[in-house]
Amino acid sequence: MNKEDIINSYDFKNIKTEKEAAEVQLKLNEFIEIDKKLKIEKIKKVAGVDLAYWKKEDVEYAVCCIVVIDYSTKEVVEKVEYVGEIKFPYIPGCLAFRELSLVLEAVKKLNLDPDLYVFDGNGYLHPRHMGIATHAGIYLNKPTIGVAKSYYKIADTDFVEPENSEGAYTDIVIDKEVYGRALRTQKNVKPIFISIGNYIDLETSTKIINKLLNKQSHIPIPTRLADIETHKMRTLYR
């Protein structure tokens, strides 16, 4: 089986349990490419991806919002959203089985073709290296980065707080392997947690995220804007 056959063989609707989801994640591991460096000078458009949830008459829904910005000017060049029903339960480490189908449908609505996707969530920083950013990167066949606002503790390993200065970071090392990075984007703010999604390395990911920051928030511009859109859309649809 080639990559496409393996990917297409997994029908998310038929995956119901944590065990089934974990088996899929482990099989997809062979498609993670950590050391493929994305050339920063070739980045023109960056997409931020975020989702928001709500319940209506005991049915759970979510909206996926994608905001694409110009990497140089940071101006918004496109916005799309997709609303769908959520049928997979909340299980830590299995977020993609709740969100990926909505993400893929939202991507279909884009007129532009982003060079990079930044997800509000983890990527390689995951027990099976298959957070939403990595999982989505394989399906999208695009470079992806995961940026989480809170730390997902793995193997009972805590992260080391970076120095209290802008740009300070510490690597998150679990079983002698670097899973991700804690980055303090501004002085006196909580760190964010960067991990590669796919088709990119951690150093390049860190440089890109640092370029996507401003003083309005400690999280990157694309995911902050996507988060704002999810709140707007949730209010509209719920």
Backbone hydrogen bonds in HBPLUS format (Angstrom, degrees):
<---DONOR---> <-ACCEPTOR-->    atom                        ^
c    i                          cat <-CA-CA->   ^        H-A-AA   ^      H-
h    n   atom  resd res      DA  || num        DHA   H-A  angle D-A-AA Bond
n    s   type  num  typ     dist DA aas  dist angle  dist       angle   num
A0006-ILE N   A0002-ASN O   3.03 MM   4  6.30 161.5  2.06 158.6 163.8     1
A0007-ILE N   A0003-LYS O   2.93 MM   4  6.14 169.5  1.94 158.8 161.7     2
A0008-ASN N   A0004-GLU O   2.89 MM   4  5.96 167.2  1.90 149.8 153.9     3
A0009-SER N   A0005-ASP O   3.04 MM   4  6.02 120.8  2.41 133.8 147.3     4
A0009-SER N   A0006-ILE O   3.20 MM   3  5.16 142.6  2.34  96.0 106.9     5
A0010-TYR N   A0007-ILE O   3.30 MM   3  5.96 168.4  2.32 116.2 119.6     6
A0014-ASN N   A0011-ASP O   2.87 MM   3  5.59 152.7  1.95 121.7 129.4     7
A0015-ILE N   A0012-PHE O   3.20 MM   3  5.29 161.2  2.23 105.2 111.0     8
A0021-ALA N   A0017-THR O   3.04 MM   4  6.28 161.2  2.07 148.5 154.1     9
A0022-ALA N   A0018-GLU O   2.84 MM   4  6.01 161.9  1.87 153.0 157.8    10
A0023-GLU N   A0019-LYS O   3.08 MM   4  6.27 152.5  2.15 145.4 152.3    11
A0024-VAL N   A0020-GLU O   3.21 MM   4  6.51 154.3  2.28 145.8 151.7    12
A0025-GLN N   A0021-ALA O   2.99 MM   4  6.31 162.5  2.03 152.8 157.6    13
A0026-LEU N   A0022-ALA O   2.99 MM   4  6.20 159.0  2.03 150.6 155.3    14
A0027-LYS N   A0023-GLU O   3.14 MM   4  6.34 152.7  2.22 142.5 149.6    15
A0028-LEU N   A0024-VAL O   2.96 MM   4  6.23 145.7  2.08 150.1 160.1    16
A0029-ASN N   A0026-LEU O   3.29 MM   3  5.23 149.6  2.39  95.8 104.7    17
A0031-PHE N   A0028-LEU O   2.98 MM   3  5.73 166.8  1.99 125.0 129.4    18
A0032-ILE N   A0029-ASN O   3.10 MM   3  5.55 167.4  2.11 120.8 121.1    19
A0199-TYR N   A0033-GLU O   3.08 MM 166  5.09 124.1  2.40 129.2 144.8    20
A0042-LYS N   A0039-LYS O   2.95 MM   3  5.60 158.1  2.00 118.3 125.5    21
A0043-ILE N   A0040-ILE O   3.01 MM   3  5.42 167.7  2.02 117.4 121.4    22
A0071-TYR N   A0044-LYS O   2.91 MM  27  5.32 171.2  1.92 136.0 139.0    23
A0115-ASP N   A0045-LYS O   2.89 MM  70  5.52 152.0  1.97 139.1 146.5    24
A0046-VAL N   A0069-ILE O   2.98 MM  23  5.45 164.1  2.01 155.5 160.5    25
A0069-ILE N   A0046-VAL O   2.81 MM  23  5.45 164.1  1.83 156.8 158.3    26
A0047-ALA N   A0116-LEU O   2.86 MM  69  6.24 170.2  1.87 161.3 163.8    27
A0118-VAL N   A0047-ALA O   2.72 MM  71  6.05 164.8  1.74 169.9 175.4    28
A0048-GLY N   A0067-VAL O   2.78 MM  19  5.21 164.0  1.80 145.9 150.2    29
A0067-VAL N   A0048-GLY O   3.00 MM  19  5.21 155.0  2.06 143.7 151.2    30
A0049-VAL N   A0118-VAL O   2.90 MM  69  6.18 151.1  1.98 164.1 165.7    31
A0120-ASP N   A0049-VAL O   3.12 MM  71  6.31 148.5  2.23 164.3 170.5    32
A0050-ASP N   A0065-CYS O   3.17 MM  15  5.64 155.3  2.23 154.1 161.3    33
A0065-CYS N   A0050-ASP O   2.93 MM  15  5.64 167.0  1.95 168.7 173.0    34
A0052-ALA N   A0063-VAL O   3.09 MM  11  5.52 146.0  2.21 142.4 152.7    35
A0063-VAL N   A0052-ALA O   2.91 MM  11  5.52 150.9  2.00 152.6 162.1    36
A0054-TRP N   A0061-TYR O   3.01 MM   7  5.46 149.0  2.10 144.8 145.5    37
A0061-TYR N   A0054-TRP O   2.79 MM   7  5.46 172.2  1.80 172.4 174.1    38
A0056-LYS N   A0059-VAL O   2.85 MM   3  5.25 159.2  1.89 146.2 151.9    39
A0059-VAL N   A0056-LYS O   3.06 MM   3  5.25 157.2  2.11 107.2 114.5    40
A0086-ILE N   A0060-GLU O   2.82 MM  26  5.41 173.9  1.82 140.6 142.3    41
A0062-ALA N   A0084-GLY O   2.99 MM  22  5.76 150.9  2.07 162.3 171.4    42
A0084-GLY N   A0062-ALA O   3.05 MM  22  5.76 160.7  2.09 163.2 169.4    43
A0064-CYS N   A0082-TYR O   2.85 MM  18  5.29 166.1  1.87 153.5 156.0    44
A0082-TYR N   A0064-CYS O   2.94 MM  18  5.29 142.3  2.08 140.4 152.1    45
A0066-ILE N   A0080-VAL O   2.99 MM  14  5.46 166.9  2.00 151.2 154.4    46
A0080-VAL N   A0066-ILE O   3.06 MM  14  5.46 156.0  2.12 150.9 158.1    47
A0068-VAL N   A0078-GLU O   2.84 MM  10  5.14 174.1  1.85 156.4 158.4    48
A0077-VAL N   A0068-VAL O   2.80 MM   9  5.70 172.2  1.81 153.5 156.2    49
A0070-ASP N   A0075-GLU O   2.85 MM   5  5.42 154.7  1.91 151.3 158.3    50
A0074-LYS N   A0070-ASP O   2.71 MM   4  4.98 145.3  1.83 143.8 151.9    51
A0094-CYS N   A0091-ILE O   2.95 MM   3  5.52 150.1  2.05 150.6 149.6    52
A0097-PHE N   A0094-CYS O   3.16 MM   3  5.81 144.1  2.29 115.6 124.0    53
A0098-ARG N   A0095-LEU O   2.92 MM   3  5.39 156.9  1.98 114.7 122.3    54
A0099-GLU N   A0095-LEU O   3.04 MM   4  6.27 150.0  2.13 148.8 158.2    55
A0100-LEU N   A0096-ALA O   2.79 MM   4  4.89 158.5  1.84 129.8 137.0    56
A0102-LEU N   A0099-GLU O   3.05 MM   3  5.53 124.1  2.37 112.1 125.5    57
A0103-VAL N   A0099-GLU O   3.01 MM   4  6.28 158.1  2.06 154.6 161.6    58
A0104-LEU N   A0100-LEU O   2.90 MM   4  6.13 166.2  1.92 159.4 161.4    59
A0105-GLU N   A0101-SER O   3.19 MM   4  6.36 150.1  2.29 136.4 144.1    60
A0106-ALA N   A0102-LEU O   2.93 MM   4  6.15 155.1  1.99 149.3 156.2    61
A0107-VAL N   A0103-VAL O   2.92 MM   4  6.19 157.9  1.97 154.1 160.1    62
A0108-LYS N   A0104-LEU O   3.22 MM   4  6.44 146.8  2.34 138.0 145.6    63
A0109-LYS N   A0106-ALA O   2.99 MM   3  5.38 146.2  2.11 107.8 117.8    64
A0110-LEU N   A0107-VAL O   3.03 MM   3  5.40 159.9  2.07 112.8 119.2    65
A0117-TYR N   A0143-PRO O   3.09 MM  26  6.49 160.2  2.13 149.3 155.0    66
A0145-ILE N   A0117-TYR O   2.97 MM  28  6.50 144.9  2.10 154.6 164.2    67
A0119-PHE N   A0145-ILE O   2.86 MM  26  6.21 169.4  1.87 170.6 173.1    68
A0147-VAL N   A0119-PHE O   2.90 MM  28  6.05 161.7  1.94 165.9 170.2    69
A0121-GLY N   A0147-VAL O   3.14 MM  26  5.30 127.6  2.43 102.0 111.3    70
A0133-ALA N   A0122-ASN O   3.00 MM  11  5.99 167.7  2.02 153.3 150.5    71
A0131-GLY N   A0123-GLY O   2.81 MM   8  4.10 152.3  1.89 135.0 135.4    72
A0124-TYR N   A0196-ILE O   2.87 MM  72  5.62 143.0  2.01 159.4 171.5    73
A0126-HIS N   A0124-TYR O   2.84 MM   2  5.42 125.5  2.14 111.4  94.9    74
A0129-HIS N   A0126-HIS O   2.94 MM   3  4.56 168.1  1.96 106.1 109.0    75
A0134-THR N   A0131-GLY O   3.10 MM   3  5.48 120.8  2.47 108.5 122.1    76
A0135-HIS N   A0131-GLY O   2.93 MM   4  6.09 177.3  1.93 169.2 169.8    77
A0136-ALA N   A0132-ILE O   2.88 MM   4  5.80 163.2  1.91 144.1 149.5    78
A0137-GLY N   A0133-ALA O   3.02 MM   4  5.96 147.2  2.13 130.2 139.6    79
A0138-ILE N   A0134-THR O   3.15 MM   4  6.44 149.0  2.25 150.2 156.2    80
A0139-TYR N   A0135-HIS O   3.35 MM   4  6.72 160.4  2.39 145.9 150.4    81
A0140-LEU N   A0136-ALA O   2.74 MM   4  5.90 160.9  1.78 159.9 165.9    82
A0141-ASN N   A0137-GLY O   2.83 MM   4  5.54 128.1  2.10 131.2 143.5    83
A0142-LYS N   A0137-GLY O   3.34 MM   5  5.37 144.2  2.48 134.4 143.6    84
A0144-THR N   A0198-ASN O   3.10 MM  54  5.32 153.5  2.17 143.8 147.4    85
A0197-GLY N   A0144-THR O   2.79 MM  53  4.50 135.6  1.99 139.1 126.5    86
A0198-ASN N   A0144-THR O   3.33 MM  54  5.32 144.1  2.46 117.7 121.4    87
A0146-GLY N   A0195-SER O   2.88 MM  49  5.20 171.6  1.89 165.5 165.0    88
A0195-SER N   A0146-GLY O   2.97 MM  49  5.20 150.1  2.06 148.5 151.1    89
A0148-ALA N   A0193-PHE O   2.93 MM  45  5.04 165.1  1.95 141.8 142.5    90
A0193-PHE N   A0148-ALA O   2.91 MM  45  5.04 160.0  1.95 150.9 154.5    91
A0157-THR N   A0154-ILE O   2.88 MM   3  5.67 151.6  1.96 125.9 132.7    92
A0165-SER N   A0163-GLU O   2.85 MM   2  5.62 137.4  2.04 104.6  91.8    93
A0168-ALA N   A0165-SER O   3.15 MM   3  5.68 165.3  2.18 135.6 136.1    94
A0167-GLY N   A0184-ARG O   2.77 MM  17  5.59 147.6  1.87 162.1 173.3    95
A0184-ARG N   A0168-ALA O   2.84 MM  16  5.45 175.7  1.84 171.8 173.2    96
A0170-THR N   A0182-ALA O   2.99 MM  12  5.33 146.6  2.10 142.0 152.6    97
A0182-ALA N   A0170-THR O   2.83 MM  12  5.33 165.0  1.85 167.3 167.4    98
A0172-ILE N   A0180-GLY O   2.89 MM   8  5.17 174.4  1.89 132.8 132.3    99
A0179-TYR N   A0172-ILE O   2.82 MM   7  5.68 162.8  1.84 173.7 178.5   100
A0174-ILE N   A0177-GLU O   2.83 MM   3  5.30 157.9  1.88 156.5 152.9   101
A0177-GLU N   A0174-ILE O   3.01 MM   3  5.30 155.0  2.07 109.5 117.5   102
A0181-ARG N   A0194-ILE O   2.80 MM  13  5.13 145.8  1.92 151.6 159.3   103
A0194-ILE N   A0181-ARG O   2.77 MM  13  5.13 151.3  1.85 160.6 160.5   104
A0183-LEU N   A0192-ILE O   2.85 MM   9  5.34 163.2  1.88 153.2 158.6   105
A0192-ILE N   A0183-LEU O   2.82 MM   9  5.34 159.7  1.86 151.5 150.9   106
A0205-SER N   A0201-ASP O   3.00 MM   4  6.17 156.3  2.05 147.0 154.6   107
A0206-THR N   A0202-LEU O   2.94 MM   4  6.13 156.4  1.99 148.8 153.8   108
A0207-LYS N   A0203-GLU O   3.09 MM   4  6.39 160.9  2.13 150.1 154.8   109
A0208-ILE N   A0204-THR O   2.98 MM   4  6.20 161.6  2.02 153.0 157.8   110
A0209-ILE N   A0205-SER O   2.95 MM   4  6.17 167.6  1.97 153.4 156.6   111
A0210-ASN N   A0206-THR O   2.99 MM   4  6.15 161.1  2.03 149.6 154.8   112
A0211-LYS N   A0207-LYS O   3.18 MM   4  6.41 138.2  2.36 137.6 148.2   113
A0211-LYS N   A0208-ILE O   2.98 MM   3  5.10 127.1  2.27  98.4 112.9   114
A0212-LEU N   A0208-ILE O   3.10 MM   4  6.38 119.8  2.48 139.0 155.1   115
A0212-LEU N   A0209-ILE O   2.96 MM   3  4.97 143.9  2.09  99.8 111.2   116
A0221-ILE N   A0212-LEU O   2.75 MM   9  5.66 167.3  1.76 168.7 171.5   117
A0224-ARG N   A0220-PRO O   2.99 MM   4  6.10 154.1  2.05 156.6 165.0   118
A0225-LEU N   A0221-ILE O   2.93 MM   4  6.06 164.3  1.96 159.1 162.0   119
A0226-ALA N   A0222-PRO O   3.01 MM   4  6.18 150.7  2.09 139.3 148.0   120
A0227-ASP N   A0223-THR O   2.86 MM   4  5.95 151.4  1.95 140.5 147.9   121
A0228-ILE N   A0224-ARG O   3.03 MM   4  6.33 154.6  2.10 145.4 151.7   122
A0229-GLU N   A0225-LEU O   3.04 MM   4  6.31 155.6  2.10 144.4 150.7   123
A0230-THR N   A0226-ALA O   2.96 MM   4  6.27 149.3  2.06 146.2 154.5   124
A0231-HIS N   A0227-ASP O   3.24 MM   4  6.56 153.3  2.32 148.5 154.0   125
A0232-LYS N   A0228-ILE O   3.19 MM   4  6.51 154.2  2.26 145.0 152.2   126
A0233-MET N   A0229-GLU O   2.87 MM   4  6.10 168.1  1.89 158.3 161.0   127
A0234-ARG N   A0230-THR O   2.84 MM   4  5.91 154.5  1.91 144.4 151.7   128
A0235-THR N   A0231-HIS O   3.18 MM   4  6.26 158.4  2.23 140.2 145.2   129
A0236-LEU N   A0232-LYS O   3.09 MM   4  6.35 144.6  2.22 140.2 150.5   130
A0237-TYR N   A0233-MET O   2.86 MM   4  6.06 155.5  1.92 154.1 159.5   131
A0238-ARG N   A0234-ARG O   2.96 MM   4  5.71 158.9  2.00 148.7 153.3   132
